[in-house]
């Protein structure tokens, strides 16, 4: 965790893509080192290798990532996004870099979780269910029955309902993946909302979390007030006539408040935003009509 925390703490100061990729590489090595510690005997995993995968765990990871890759690729095409125009992965001819970018946050949530479960529950045997390599550069291949089981578990994982910020009801990871792709598409248009990753439980580890904000305003001009209310309605919920409750990450708060500042008359208008910490939220009380603003987060089980 210390490696991941140090990398996350430095992200705001990075302005070169090469440096950012270096941090991602170190974080990935630390992540997979921790992943290996969770595997019971007789499973072995000495780190990520691919093209070709040389052990059963890497064979399952590579195959699972391929399934996730093609699922997201089809989703981007439906949204009329060019799969090859990415941001973080290098632009290589013939490689859908945008797919590589957007699938990153779903790797641990979908593929890694399924592979780890199969290994820990001994649903597969590393000797019987795989064709092990007989040379240094040979490929480890999954037997057909093992491949079918992995596909079935991946499909079940993607179809399983999870709690998310997409609404009050649980939604499947298929829908969550499509929602993230659509959110990215909306970020590309003028005045679009910045794209943010999934909200993970555990802000104490430095992961972007949404906190509750109370936004109040006193605006005399009707036209200006309607514009402000339209912006607030896009990411918050009106709880009183001039009060909204919103859940925003730090970056989203900076973006929206800067946008609102450009709409106000500094001499006559007033808008205030009050953040609430996680420890304070349970102490918030109310009387009369209305319901508590419930945090919708993704739980990884």
PyMOL commands that set and color helices and strands:
alter all, ss='L'
color gray80, all
select helices_A, chain A and resi 2-13+17-37+56-78+97-120+144-159+173-187+203-205+222-235+250-261+278-281
alter helices_A, ss='H'
color red, helices_A
select strands_A, chain A and resi 130-131+141-142+161-162+171-172+211-218+236-240+243-248+270-276
alter strands_A, ss='S'
color yellow, strands_A
deselect
rebuild
show_as cartoon
